[in-house]
Amino acid sequence: MIPLSPLQLKRHAFANISLRAIQKGSPQGQAMLTPTVECVPDPKNPNYWNIALIIKIKSGNTQKPFLYEGEVQILGEVEVHDSFAGDKRELARVNGASLLYSAAREMMLNLSARSVHGPLCLPVLNFVEFFANDDQASQKAGKEPEKPTVPE
């Protein structure tokens, strides 16, 4: 039997999905992905974490636009098992964001499949590096990482 991960995705839902085909867009156009992630512990249950992920897609060069522009917002809740001995926050935010991003990628692929430019398959992102860079930027600015609120 394959053991379960110490992190389980309990639920997820899309709050916003928008995708617009750019008339003069090109597959050679530069796409810019801007992820924003909020991860906060559930005040009622210390093993649960609420995660909000927003991915914005736009052209990096207006002279040579990418095929699509859009945004996807997905909300999720993960549970970190009591037996996990590591950093529960890190597991929840890195792996939780990765799980939500996978769902967002699939949704954008399905949404664009019958579009005029064809399927849009978003690249895989490295959330370990994303959070490491985000933490370093917060430290350089001399501020605490934000404690955002995630809609219920």
N, C-alpha and C positions, 0 to 999 in steps of 0.2 A: 504494500500500500504506500502511496506517495504521501508524505507528511504535508500538512497544510502550512501555509505561510503564517508567520506571527501577525501579519497585517491582512485584514479582510475588508473589502469594500462592501459596506452595508447597504448603501443606496446612492444613486446619482440621478440627476435630472438636468436638462438643458433649460437655462433661463433666457437665453437669446441665441438665435442663429440667423446670420445674414450673410449672403454671398451674392456678389454682383459681378457678372461677366463684363470685362472691359472691352468695348467694341474694337479698339485698335491694339488690344493686348497681344503680347508675344510670349511664347515659351522661353525665349532668350532674355526677356525682361527680368530685372532683379526683383525678387520677392523679399519683403521684409516681414519677419514674424516677430511680434512683440508679445511675449507672455507676461502675465501678471498673476501671481499666486498669493492667496491669503490662506493661512492655516492656523486655526485657533482651537484650543482644547474645549470640549464641551463642559460647561460649568457644572452640569448635573452628573457627568460620568467621566472620571479621569482617564479611562481607557479609550474614549471616543474623541475624534478630532473632526472638525468641520473644515472643509476645503472649498475654496472658490478659485476657479481657473478661468482667466480670460485670455484668449488668443486673438490678436489683431493681425490681419493680413493686408498689406498694402504694397504698392509699387515703390521700389527704392529709387527709381529714376522716372520722373514724369515725362521725359522725352522718349523713353522706351519703356512703356508701362508693362507690367506683368499681366497675365491673363485674368486674374481675379483680384477683388478686394472684398474684405468681409471681416466678420467678427463672430466668435463663438464664446458663449459663457456657459460654464457647467459647474454645478454645485454637487458636492459629495460628502459623504460621511464614512470614515474608516474607523475600524476598531483595532487597537494594538493589544495582543494577548498579554495577560498578566505574566506569563512565563518569559516574555522577552526581556533579556537582561541588559540590552543596549539602550541607546538614546531613543526613547519613544517618540519624541518630537521630530527628530531627524528621520526616523523611519516613516512616520506619518506624512511629513511634508514631501520628502523625496519620492517615496514609492506611491503615496496617495496622489500626488500631482502627476506622476507617470501613468497611473491607471486612468485618471480622468483625461489626460491628454490622448491616450490611446482611444478612448471613447469619442473624443472630439475629432480625431483624425478620421475615424471610421464614418462619423456623421458627415463631415465635409466631403469625404470621398463619395458617399451615397448621394448627397445633395447635388454635387457637381457632375455626377455620372451621365446625366442626360442634358447637361448644359451645352451651349454652343461651342465651347472650347474643350469639352470632354472632361474626364475625371481629374480632380486635383488631389494628389496624394501628398500630404504634408510630410516633411522630413521628421525623423525621430530626433527628439531633443534630449540633451544630457542635463537632467535636473540636479544631479550632484554638483556639477560645475556651475549651474545657474545659481543655486543657493550659496555656494562658496563665494562666487563673485558678488552676490547681493550682500552677504554678510561682511565682506571686505569693504565694500563701498560704504556701508553703514558705519563701520569702525573708523574709516578715514574721515568721514564727515563728523565723527565724534558724537553720534547719536545712537540711541538704542534702536534695535529693529522694531518696526511698527507692530502694534498689537491690533490688527484690524478686526472688524466685526464681519461675520459671515451671515448673510440672510438665512433665516430658518426656513 
